[in-house]
Amino acid sequence: MRTVKLSGVFLVCFCVVMITGCASEQAKDMKIQNDTQRKRIGELESESQANKLRFEQAQRELEALQSSTSTEVGSMQQTLQSLQEDLEKKKSLIASMQQQLLYGGAQLPVELTTMLDDFARNQEMVTYDSNQGIVKFKSDLLFEPGSDKVMPAAAEAIKTLSIILGSEQAKNFDIVIAGHTDDMIIGKFETRQKHPTNWHLSAHRAISVLNIMTENNIAPERISVRGFGEFRPIEPNTANKKGNPQNRRVEIYIVPKGV
């Protein structure tokens, strides 16, 4: 009987070691992948900057050719269009790769994805992207205008999310809270005293969400915050600094532990 018990204990210990090792290897692989991704982003940014300079030079040449033959002008316009298209493609690719760096490309367990899907369906202020592991809150429903104070209904939704992220299915994942704003300038003096810029406001809002989560049993070491201000819009802002509600949001990324 003792031999059987010892064998059982050995088997449990072996399984724990294997699972821990796999998690460690996953984090190591993700770090290598992220380092490679960052290097490629740097290369793309350099190429994009070089193309931008060529585009500006071509624009100047086109202006100088306005009095020349239509053939020369047409050729230069084609060059400009080609450079513009290349710039847009690189800009889109860089944004996509930066997004992948943020959430780490986590593949969530089916049980966790199901819980998050159900959660989002029952919340007017929430959407969930299962491909990227992102829970997105609309800031207009989450905070009072120009404030980092979470509204009562939103606080209840964050508490419910905290229960899900505190579950057994989510224990091997960390949480990144990212705040975003539109491009509207903070006008009120009283607001600027607390949030001097949109960067401050976006970071402070992310911290407010963090505080609710830690108050509801999410371990602080699992959470980090980021504030992007108005610099990562998902839709064009209205002209003359009138913003866009789509860009006022808080995104919660569920990423492999240690990434």
N, C-alpha and C positions, 0 to 999 in steps of 0.2 A: 504493500500500500504506500509506503514511504517513497519507493522508487517512482511510482505513478505520480504522486504529488509533486516530487522534485522535477519530474519530466514536464509536468504541466506548468510549473513555475518557470522552468527554463524556456518553454515554448512562448509563454507570455512575454518574458524579458526579451527574447529574440525578436518577437513581432514589434515590440516597442522600439527596439534599436533600429530595426529595418524601416519603420515608419518615420522615425526621427531622421535617419540618414537620408531617406528619400526627400523629406521636406528641406533638409539642408542642401542637398544637391539641386533641388528645384530653385531655391533662392540663389545659389551660386550660378546656375545656368542663366537665371533671369538677369543677374548683375552683368554677366558677360554679354548677354544680348543687349542690355541697355547701354553698356559702354560702346559696343559696336554701332548701335543706333545713334548715339550722340556724335560719334565720329562722322557718320554719314550725314547727319544733319549739318554739322560744321562744313563739310565739303559742299553740300547743296547750297548753304547760305553764301559761301564764297563764290560759287558759280552764278548764283542769282545776282549777287552784287556786281560781278563782272558783266553780266548780261544787261543789268540796269544801266551801267555806264555806257555800254555799246548802244543801248536804246536811246539814251540822251544825246549821244554823239550823232546818231542817225537822224534824230529829230532836228538837230541844228543843221545838218547837211541838207535835209529836205527843205527847210526854210530857205536855205541859200539857193536851192534849185527851182524855186517857184517860178522864176522867169525863164528857166531852161525848157528843153523839149519835153513833151508829154511822156515820151518813152523813159527818160531819166527819172522823172517824177514818179511814174508808175512803178518802176523798179525799186525805188527807195521806199515807196509806200508798202510794197510787198515785204521788204526787209523789216520795216517797222512792225508790221502785223505779225510776222514770224517771231520777232524778238518779244513782242507783247504776249503772244500765246505761250512761249517758252517760260516767260516770267510767271505767268498765272499758273502753269502746271507745276513749276518748282515751289511756288508759294503754297499751293494746295498740298503738295507732297510733304513739305516741311511741317505744315500744320498737322497733317495726319500722323506723321512720325512722332511729333512732340506729344500728341494725344496718346499714342501708344506707350510712350515713355511714362506718362503720368499714371495710367492705370495698370501698366505692366502686362496687358493682354491676358488677364487671369481667366481661366476656365473654371467657373463655379460649379460646385456639386449640383446635381439635378434637384435635390431636396431644397437647397438654399435658393436656387433660381425660382422654384415654384412658390416658395414663401414670399419672395420679393415681388414676383408677378402679382400674386394675390393682394399684397399690400398696396401696390401702385394702383390696381384696379379700383380699390376702395377709397382712394384719396384723390380729391379734385386737384390738389396742388402738386401731385407727384407723377413722374413718369419713370419707367425703368427700362434700361437698355440691356437685355440679357447677353448680347454679343460682347459688350465691353465691360459689363459688371458695374454700371453706373446708375445710381439713384439720383434723380434730378428734382429739386424743389424750385418752384417759381417764387422768386423773392417778393413779388407783389402780394402774395398770399402768406408768406412766411414772416415778413417783418413789417413793422410800421414804417411809413415813408421816411426816407432819409435817416433811418435808425437801425441799430443792431439789436433792438429789443424784439424777441420772438413773440408773436401773437399766440394767445392761448390755444387755439385750434391746431396751430402748427406745432406747438410744444407737445401736444398729445400725439401727433403723428410721429414726431421724432422719438418719443418714448416707445411707441409701438415698434418703430424700426430698430430701436436699441434692443428690444427683446429678441428680435430676429437675429441681429448681429451678435448677440450674446449667447446664442444657441450653440449646441454641439456641432451643428453643420457648418457654423461660421468661425469656429475657434482657431482654425489654421490660416485665417486671413486678417490682414490689417486694414485700416480705414484711413483714407485721405479725404479731407473736406476742403473743397475749393470754392471760394466766393468769387462772384463776377458781378459787375455793374454795367449799366449803359454808359454813354459818354456825356450825360448831363452833368454840368458843373455843380458842385455843392454850393448853394447860394446862401442859406441862412447862417448868420454868424455863430449862433449857438451850436449848430450842427458841425460847423468847421472847427470849433473848439475841441470837439471830441473826435471828429473824423476829418482831418485836414484835406484829404484827397480821396478819390474813389478807390485807390489802392488801400488806404486805411480802412475805409468802409467795408470793402470786400473781405479783408482779413478779419476785421472785428466781427463781421457776421458769421464767418466760418468758426471763429472762436466761440461765439454764442451757441452754435449748434454743438460744438465739442463739449461745452459745459453741461448741456442737457444730457448728452450721452454719458459723460463720466458720472453724473448724478444718478444715472440709471444703469449702473453696474458694468459699463464698458471700461476695461482697464486702460488707464491713460497711456501706457506704453504702446497700445495698439493704434493710437490716433495721431495724425499730424494734420496741419492746416496750411493752406496756400491762399493767397489773395492776388487775383489777376487784374482787379480794377476793370477798366473798360477795354483792355487790350486783347481780349480773345472773344470778340462778338461771334455769335452764331448766325445772326441776321444783320443786314445793314441798319445802322442807326439812322433815324430821320435827320434830315439836314438841319443845320443851325443849332446843334447840340440839344435836340429834342428827344433823343434816346429811342429806345425800343424795348417794350416789356419782355420780349424773348431773351434779351441779353441780361436781364436782371434775374440771376439764378444762383442757387447753391448746388454744386454737384458733389456727390459722395461716391468715391471710388473704392471698390473692394478689391484689394490686391494681395498677392501671396505674402505671407509673413516674412519680414526681414528685407523686402525689396525696397 
